[in-house]
Amino acid sequence: MAIGAAAHGKAPVNTEPSRFRGEDGWLDVSGFLDEAYGFIPLAIPITEPAVGLGGAGALMFLDRPPGEAAAGFGRPNITIAGALGTDNGTRGAFAGDIRHWLDDRLKTVVGVIGASVNLDFYGIGRDPVLSSQPRSYNLDTRAAVAQARYRIGDSPAWIGLGYAIGSTTVKFAPRPAVSGLPDAESESRVGGLLPHLSFDTRNNVFTPTEGNYLEASAGIFSKGLGSDTNFQRVNLTGMHFRPLARDWYLGIMGSSVLSYGDAPFYMRPFVWIRGIPAMRYQGDHTAQAEAEVRWQFWQRFSLIGFVGAGMAWNASDRRDSEQNVAAGGVGFRYEIARKYGLHMGIDVAWGPDGPAWYVQVGSAWARP
């Protein structure tokens, strides 16, 4: 007769893996995400200075990652849907899906968004009048994107092509006598192809600790593809991650976005790093770089320090347009899903327009 622990008056030990605790006893949602219905409910405060204070609520579904996936391979499928709102009247809803097919050789990316966003217009390039007296406007947009990417051989490189379509209504506050300001109210439609080439050896897509990510992508918008005007955007992005010492990790990001042709003003690129309000520093072209160091000082807890700089400038026929900005800050992270390499936390940044704080889910430079 088999005699178990209960026969000796001891409670049996539960060896079943927990859905909400890791092997170290700390909160960890990896087990729950492994379930067929597993998801992370996200309630994220919005503190972006460009749109004010508010919040976003979303559900993010992840599937089970392979147990022994090489860097750049075995990415999880991600589905997310949610809504947002802020105290300046900005409202929106969004949904997206990234999925892998054919034994990780084909990746599909689809997304939709509908939003009414209240912003301030500071001009394209340095504008001495608008920089001190920006004009408020509303951007009401509906957009969708679909893209397919195919792995090149057995390498971590991908080549892809997609299509984006969107319609937008812009309404400015009563127009002053300022040259260069778009029409007080206008409607526009954009439609174009999205070629893509990337190389990805990061050890995970959420909070990488080593590897590289390189991307060259473009948007080719034309009347023949559903756009009101002809214009192009080119994006070049590079990231490098590496461990510095035990529990210390370095991340470096650099990117540039170049725009050409008759693009609507809201499609012109802008400097986007922590501490710089979105859409604040726009130009025909932008470049930016940011570096951060993360110290996982105890168990699942980390501290982060980061610094970045960006530049926006216009084409050669618009002189004295260059704008240079810099920002930096500190942050805190908790490793919420170790199996997926997912850390969450808060960053506080200081820039030329004052302090700002951000809730981060994974890396601040997200590229799923």
C-alpha positions in Angstrom: 0.0 0.0 0.0 1.4 3.4 -1.0 1.7 5.8 1.9 1.5 9.5 0.9 2.2 12.7 2.9 -1.4 12.8 4.0 -1.1 9.5 5.8 1.5 11.1 8.0 -0.7 14.0 8.9 0.9 16.5 6.4 -0.9 18.4 3.7 0.1 17.3 0.2 2.4 19.7 -1.7 0.8 21.4 -4.7 3.2 20.9 -7.6 0.9 22.4 -10.2 2.3 25.5 -11.8 0.7 28.7 -10.8 -1.0 31.0 -13.4 -0.1 34.1 -11.4 3.2 33.3 -9.5 6.6 32.4 -10.8 8.9 29.7 -9.3 10.4 32.4 -7.1 7.0 33.2 -5.6 6.7 36.6 -7.1 3.7 37.8 -9.1 4.1 36.5 -12.7 1.4 36.2 -15.3 3.3 33.9 -17.7 1.2 30.9 -16.7 -2.0 32.7 -17.3 -0.8 33.9 -20.7 0.0 30.3 -21.6 -3.7 29.5 -21.4 -5.7 29.5 -24.6 -7.7 32.5 -23.3 -4.7 34.1 -21.5 -4.4 37.9 -21.7 -3.0 40.9 -19.9 -5.6 43.5 -19.0 -3.9 46.9 -19.4 -5.1 50.0 -17.6 -2.6 52.6 -18.6 -2.6 56.2 -17.5 -2.0 58.6 -20.4 0.4 61.4 -19.5 1.6 62.5 -23.0 1.9 66.3 -22.7 0.5 66.7 -26.2 -2.9 65.4 -25.3 -3.1 65.9 -21.5 -4.0 63.4 -18.7 -6.2 60.4 -19.3 -6.2 56.7 -19.6 -6.2 53.7 -22.0 -7.8 50.4 -21.3 -6.9 47.3 -23.4 -6.7 43.6 -23.5 -3.5 42.1 -24.9 -3.6 38.4 -25.8 -0.3 36.4 -26.2 0.1 32.8 -27.2 2.6 30.3 -25.7 6.2 31.0 -26.8 8.4 28.0 -27.9 10.6 26.7 -25.1 13.9 26.8 -27.0 13.6 29.6 -29.5 16.7 31.2 -30.9 17.1 35.0 -30.9 15.0 36.4 -33.7 12.8 33.3 -34.0 9.7 31.9 -32.2 8.0 35.3 -31.6 4.6 35.1 -29.9 1.4 36.1 -31.7 0.0 39.3 -30.2 -3.6 40.6 -30.4 -4.6 43.8 -28.7 -7.9 45.9 -28.6 -8.7 48.9 -26.5 -9.9 52.5 -26.1 -8.5 55.7 -24.7 -9.5 59.2 -23.6 -7.9 62.3 -22.1 -9.0 65.4 -20.3 -8.5 67.6 -23.4 -11.3 65.8 -25.2 -9.1 63.2 -27.1 -11.0 59.9 -27.7 -10.2 56.8 -29.6 -10.4 53.0 -30.1 -7.9 50.6 -31.7 -7.3 47.0 -32.5 -4.3 45.1 -33.9 -3.0 41.6 -34.6 0.5 40.3 -35.3 0.5 36.6 -36.2 3.1 34.0 -37.5 2.3 31.3 -40.0 4.1 28.5 -42.0 6.5 27.5 -39.2 7.5 31.1 -38.5 8.2 32.0 -42.1 5.3 34.4 -42.7 4.2 37.2 -40.5 1.0 39.2 -40.9 0.3 42.6 -39.3 -3.1 44.2 -39.3 -4.5 47.2 -37.4 -7.4 49.7 -37.3 -7.9 52.9 -35.4 -10.5 55.6 -35.0 -9.7 58.7 -33.0 -10.5 62.3 -32.4 -7.3 64.0 -31.1 -6.9 67.5 -29.9 -3.4 68.9 -30.5 -1.5 72.2 -30.9 0.2 73.1 -34.2 3.7 74.7 -33.9 4.5 74.8 -37.6 6.6 72.6 -39.8 10.2 73.5 -38.9 11.1 76.4 -36.6 8.4 79.0 -36.7 9.0 82.1 -34.5 5.3 83.0 -34.3 3.7 79.5 -33.9 6.4 78.3 -31.5 5.2 80.8 -28.9 1.6 80.9 -29.9 0.6 77.5 -31.2 -2.8 77.0 -32.8 -5.2 74.4 -31.4 -6.8 71.9 -33.8 -8.7 68.6 -33.9 -7.6 65.6 -35.9 -10.5 63.2 -36.5 -9.2 60.1 -38.3 -10.1 56.6 -39.4 -7.3 54.4 -40.6 -6.5 50.7 -41.4 -3.3 48.9 -42.3 -2.4 45.4 -43.4 1.0 44.0 -44.2 2.6 40.6 -44.9 6.3 39.9 -44.2 8.3 36.8 -45.3 11.4 35.5 -43.8 14.4 35.4 -46.1 15.7 31.8 -46.0 16.7 30.7 -42.5 17.9 34.2 -41.6 16.5 36.7 -39.1 15.7 39.0 -42.0 12.2 39.8 -43.2 10.9 41.4 -46.4 7.4 42.7 -46.7 4.7 44.8 -48.4 1.5 46.3 -47.0 -1.2 48.8 -47.7 -2.5 51.7 -45.5 -5.7 53.7 -46.0 -7.1 56.5 -43.9 -9.4 59.5 -44.0 -8.9 62.6 -41.8 -10.8 65.8 -41.0 -8.8 68.7 -39.5 -10.5 71.6 -37.8 -8.4 74.5 -36.5 -9.4 77.1 -33.9 -10.3 80.5 -35.5 -7.5 81.3 -37.8 -5.3 84.3 -37.2 -3.3 86.1 -39.8 -0.4 83.8 -39.7 1.3 82.6 -42.9 1.9 78.9 -43.3 -1.1 77.7 -41.3 -3.2 75.1 -43.0 -6.8 75.7 -43.9 -9.2 76.2 -40.9 -11.1 73.1 -41.9 -10.1 70.4 -44.4 -10.6 66.8 -45.3 -8.0 64.5 -46.7 -7.5 60.9 -47.7 -4.3 59.0 -47.8 -3.6 55.6 -49.3 -0.3 53.9 -50.1 2.0 50.9 -50.2 4.3 50.0 -47.3 7.5 48.2 -48.3 9.5 46.8 -45.4 12.9 45.2 -44.8 14.1 44.3 -41.3 16.8 42.3 -39.5 16.0 41.1 -35.9 18.3 39.2 -33.6 16.8 40.5 -30.2 16.4 37.8 -27.6 12.8 38.9 -27.1 10.5 41.5 -28.5 9.3 43.0 -25.2 12.4 43.9 -23.0 15.5 42.8 -25.0 18.8 42.3 -23.2 20.9 41.5 -26.2 20.7 41.5 -30.0 20.1 44.0 -32.8 17.1 45.3 -34.7 17.5 47.1 -38.1 14.6 48.4 -40.2 14.2 50.2 -43.5 10.6 50.9 -44.4 8.7 53.4 -46.5 5.2 54.7 -47.3 4.5 55.4 -50.9 1.3 57.4 -51.2 -0.3 58.4 -54.5 -3.6 59.3 -56.1 -3.5 56.0 -57.9 -3.5 54.2 -54.5 -6.3 56.1 -52.9 -4.5 59.3 -51.7 -5.5 62.9 -52.4 -1.8 63.8 -53.0 1.5 62.2 -53.9 4.1 62.0 -51.2 6.6 59.6 -49.6 8.0 58.7 -46.2 11.2 56.8 -45.5 12.0 55.4 -42.0 15.4 54.1 -41.0 15.7 52.6 -37.5 18.5 50.8 -35.6 18.7 49.3 -32.1 21.4 47.6 -30.2 21.1 45.7 -26.9 23.8 44.2 -24.8 24.6 43.2 -21.2 27.2 45.4 -19.6 27.8 43.4 -16.4 25.8 41.1 -14.2 22.3 42.6 -13.9 23.3 45.7 -16.0 21.9 46.1 -19.6 22.5 48.8 -22.3 20.1 49.8 -25.0 20.8 52.2 -27.9 18.3 53.4 -30.5 18.7 55.7 -33.5 16.2 56.6 -36.2 15.4 59.0 -38.9 12.2 59.7 -40.8 12.3 61.6 -44.1 9.3 62.9 -46.0 9.0 64.1 -49.5 6.2 65.5 -51.8 2.9 67.0 -50.9 2.2 65.4 -47.6 -0.5 66.6 -45.3 1.0 68.5 -42.3 -0.1 65.8 -39.9 1.9 63.2 -41.9 5.1 65.1 -41.5 7.5 63.4 -39.1 8.2 64.7 -35.6 10.8 64.1 -32.9 9.5 61.3 -30.6 11.6 60.5 -27.6 10.7 60.4 -23.9 10.3 64.0 -22.5 9.4 65.5 -25.9 5.7 66.1 -26.6 4.3 64.3 -29.6 3.9 66.5 -32.7 5.7 69.4 -31.0 8.9 69.4 -33.1 7.9 68.7 -36.7 9.8 69.0 -40.0 10.1 67.6 -43.4 12.8 65.3 -41.9 13.7 64.2 -38.4 16.4 62.3 -36.7 16.7 61.1 -33.1 18.7 58.9 -30.8 18.2 57.6 -27.3 20.2 55.4 -24.9 19.2 53.7 -21.7 20.9 51.6 -19.0 18.8 49.2 -16.9 20.0 47.8 -13.6 18.0 44.8 -12.3 19.1 45.5 -8.7 16.9 43.0 -6.8 14.8 40.0 -7.8 12.4 41.3 -10.5 12.9 45.0 -9.9 14.9 47.3 -12.1 16.0 51.0 -12.3 16.5 52.8 -15.6 18.3 55.9 -16.7 17.9 57.3 -20.2 19.0 60.3 -22.3 18.1 61.3 -25.8 18.2 64.0 -28.4 16.4 64.8 -31.7 16.4 67.2 -34.6 13.7 68.3 -37.0 14.5 70.3 -40.2 12.9 71.2 -43.5 13.9 70.9 -47.1 16.6 73.2 -48.5 14.0 75.7 -49.9 12.9 76.4 -46.3 15.7 78.1 -44.5 16.4 78.6 -40.7 14.1 75.7 -39.9 16.3 73.4 -37.8 15.1 72.5 -34.3 17.3 70.7 -31.8 16.0 69.2 -28.5 17.2 66.9 -25.8 15.7 65.1 -22.8 16.4 62.5 -20.2 15.0 60.8 -17.2 14.8 57.8 -14.9 12.4 54.8 -14.7 11.3 51.8 -12.7 10.5 48.3 -14.0 8.9 45.0 -12.7 9.3 41.7 -14.5 5.7 40.8 -14.9 6.0 37.8 -17.2 9.5 36.2 -17.1 8.7 33.5 -19.7 7.9 36.2 -22.2 10.7 38.6 -21.1 8.1 41.3 -20.3 8.8 44.1 -17.9 6.4 46.9 -17.0 6.9 50.2 -15.2 7.0 54.0 -15.2 9.4 56.5 -16.7 9.8 60.2 -15.6 11.4 62.4 -18.2 12.5 66.1 -18.3 12.7 68.1 -21.5 12.6 71.7 -22.7 8.8 71.7 -22.4 8.7 70.5 -18.8 8.5 67.1 -17.0 6.4 64.2 -18.3 5.8 60.6 -17.1 5.0 57.5 -19.1 3.7 54.0 -18.3 5.8 51.5 -20.2 4.7 47.9 -21.2 7.9 46.4 -22.5 10.5 48.5 -24.2 10.0 52.2 -24.9 11.1 51.4 -28.4 8.5 48.8 -29.2 9.0 46.8 -32.4 7.0 43.5 -32.1 
